Amino acid sequence: MEERPNPNRIYPEEPIGLLVQRRWWDFAGDDLAEFLPVLCEPDWEKAAEQIKRRLLLKEG
């Protein structure tokens, strides 16, 4: 059986921590849908920057 990658090893720690702090699992459907394309981004550094930017904009 093929081992699945651990998301904590794929994405840099900072954006994952931001998502966890903001309890991403409690996001409204529209907010969660906004993040899905970002989470599927093959360039992990780009995805991390987009996650940070979007979460910080939501805080503002």
N, C-alpha and C positions, 0 to 999 in steps of 0.2 A: 504494500500500500504506500502510495506516494505521500510524503510528509508535506503538510501545508505550511506556508511561511507564517511566522508569527508577526502580526501587524506592528507590534512594538519594536521589532527589529527592522521593519521596512521603512517606517516613517521616523523622522527625527523625534526625539522625546518631547520637545517643547510643544508642538502643535497637538500631539496626542494628549499631553497633560492639560492643555487649554480646553480641549473637547471634554475631557473627563470632569474638570472643574466646573464646567458649565452644564454638566449632566446632559450630554447630547441625546441620550435615550429619552429625555423628556421634551425634546424639541417638538414644536408643532409640525404637522405634516409638511407644510410649505417650507418651513425652515430646514427640515431634514432633506427635502427634495433639492434644496439649493446646494447642499453639501455633497450629494451623491456624485455628480460629475467630477468634483474636485477630488474625492476619494478614489476615483477610478483613473486619475491622471497618472500616466506611466512615469513621468519625471517627478520623482519623489520630493526633490528640493522645491520644485515649482509648486507642487501640491501643498507642501508645508507652508510656504509663503502665502498662498491663497487662503489657507485655513486661518492662519494668524490674522491676516488682513480682514477677512470676513467677520471673525469673532470680535476683533477690536472695534470694527465699525458698529457691530450690534451693541457693544458696551456703551459707545459714545452717546 
